[in-house]
């Protein structure tokens, strides 16, 4: 019987895409932390770059960003988009790639999602459900 070969997409990013994504992330984080992007919004909103994902051909970088305190996400994304050409040029100078990747910015909501799940897990309804499950399990084991 033939075994299913996972497609390139199913296997996830290549080692090279991961490595280049990390190089782009470092260069972008350095640019932003040093205030090299001249923009009032970015100068007043420190930005964290937790992840950059590269397309398989390394021509597109999706940078996930979080403004400090999670405030003014829309303003920060607009400011980053406004300065996209400058940022792309600076990243191209800092990392040695055949093509400077196009960069798109997205809000990273991973922390918010984790907090939401954490709050759900600690909610009264979930606690009640877990208690009733535990009680039913005990009844089965001791009954």
Secondary structure, DSSP 4 states (H G I P E B T S, - for coil): -PPPPPPHHHH-S-HHHHHHHHHHHHHHHHHHHTT-S--HHHHHS-EEEEEEEE-TTS-EEEEEEEEGGG--HHHHHHHHHHTHHHHHHHHHHHS--SSPPEEEEEE--HHHHHHHHHHHHTSHHHHHHHHHHHHHHHHHHH-
